[in-house]
Amino acid sequence: MDEQTKDDVPPGRPWEESEVKKYAFVSKRALEADHIGYCYRDQPETNIDSGWRFLYGDEDEEYLDNPTHNEAVYPEEMLSINPALELILVAPIGTEFEWDSESEIYKEIVD
């Protein structure tokens, strides 16, 4: 998945078409700062998990391992923090992105 533009987004919102609403996890640091600097889509842990993880970007393992530092939200709720996330919410499991403030888009991180 290369850089996307709004023209690349398929019509409709696929995450809204699922029979079961699925959650994402977001760090409290990201919520408090109102900024998503890094996100990735992991293998879902349950049938109501979308696999999405949204982070500020500087959280360490110790912070993230503390369940009180994370909240479950619907992925589309993160659009209120950054509408550019809409371009990547359809990305497959195993992808990760970081915010590029210069181009104002989320760029895929490729190893």
C-alpha positions as CSV (number, residue, x, y, z in Angstrom):
1,M,0.0,0.0,0.0
2,D,1.6,3.2,-1.1
3,E,0.7,6.8,-0.3
4,Q,-3.0,7.4,-0.7
5,T,-5.1,10.3,-1.6
6,K,-8.7,11.0,-0.9
7,D,-9.4,9.8,-4.5
8,D,-8.1,6.3,-3.6
9,V,-10.7,5.7,-0.9
10,P,-13.4,3.3,-2.1
11,P,-17.0,4.5,-2.0
12,G,-18.8,4.0,1.3
13,R,-17.2,3.3,4.6
14,P,-16.3,-0.4,4.8
15,W,-15.8,-0.3,8.5
16,E,-19.4,0.7,8.9
17,E,-20.8,-2.1,6.8
18,S,-19.8,-4.9,9.2
19,E,-22.6,-6.6,11.1
20,V,-20.6,-6.3,14.3
21,K,-19.1,-3.0,15.4
22,K,-15.5,-3.5,16.0
23,Y,-13.3,-1.6,18.4
24,A,-9.8,-0.1,18.2
25,F,-7.5,0.7,21.0
26,V,-6.1,4.2,21.5
27,S,-3.6,5.4,24.0
28,K,-4.7,8.0,26.6
29,R,-1.6,10.0,25.6
30,A,-2.9,10.3,22.0
31,L,-6.4,11.2,23.3
32,E,-5.1,13.8,25.7
33,A,-2.8,15.4,23.1
34,D,-5.5,15.1,20.4
35,H,-2.9,13.7,18.0
36,I,-2.3,10.3,16.3
37,G,1.3,10.1,15.2
38,Y,1.5,6.4,14.7
39,C,-1.0,3.6,14.1
40,Y,-1.0,0.1,13.0
41,R,-3.4,-2.7,12.3
42,D,-2.7,-5.9,14.2
43,Q,-4.3,-9.3,14.1
44,P,-7.5,-8.9,16.1
45,E,-7.6,-10.4,19.6
46,T,-11.3,-11.0,19.7
47,N,-14.3,-10.9,17.3
48,I,-15.1,-7.3,18.3
49,D,-11.5,-6.1,17.8
50,S,-10.7,-4.3,14.5
51,G,-7.0,-4.7,15.1
52,W,-6.4,-1.0,14.9
53,R,-4.0,0.6,17.5
54,F,-3.7,4.4,17.6
55,L,-0.8,6.0,19.4
56,Y,0.7,9.4,20.0
57,G,3.9,7.9,18.9
58,D,6.3,8.2,21.9
59,E,4.7,5.7,24.3
60,D,7.0,2.9,25.5
61,E,6.1,-0.7,26.2
62,E,5.7,-0.2,29.9
63,Y,3.2,2.6,29.3
64,L,1.2,0.5,26.7
65,D,1.2,-2.6,28.9
66,N,-0.7,-0.7,31.5
67,P,-4.4,-1.3,30.7
68,T,-5.4,2.0,32.3
69,H,-3.4,3.8,29.6
70,N,-5.6,2.5,26.7
71,E,-9.2,3.0,25.7
72,A,-11.4,1.0,23.4
73,V,-13.1,3.2,20.8
74,Y,-14.7,2.7,17.3
75,P,-12.0,3.3,14.7
76,E,-14.1,6.0,13.0
77,E,-14.2,8.0,16.2
78,M,-10.5,8.8,15.6
79,L,-11.5,10.8,12.5
80,S,-12.4,13.6,14.9
81,I,-8.7,13.8,15.9
82,N,-7.5,13.6,12.3
83,P,-9.8,13.2,9.3
84,A,-6.9,11.9,7.2
85,L,-7.2,8.6,9.0
86,E,-10.2,7.8,6.8
87,L,-7.8,7.1,4.0
88,I,-6.1,4.3,5.8
89,L,-9.0,2.6,7.8
90,V,-9.4,0.1,5.0
91,A,-5.8,-1.0,5.2
92,P,-5.1,-4.7,5.8
93,I,-3.8,-6.4,8.9
94,G,-0.1,-6.0,9.2
95,T,0.2,-2.4,8.0
96,E,1.5,0.5,10.0
97,F,1.5,4.3,9.4
98,E,3.0,7.4,10.7
99,W,1.8,11.0,10.4
100,D,3.9,13.1,8.0
101,S,3.2,16.7,9.1
102,E,4.8,18.1,5.9
103,S,2.5,16.4,3.5
104,E,-0.3,16.1,6.0
105,I,-1.0,12.4,5.3
106,Y,-0.3,9.1,7.0
107,K,2.5,7.4,5.2
108,E,2.9,3.6,5.3
109,I,6.0,2.3,7.1
110,V,7.6,-0.3,4.9
111,D,10.4,-2.5,6.2
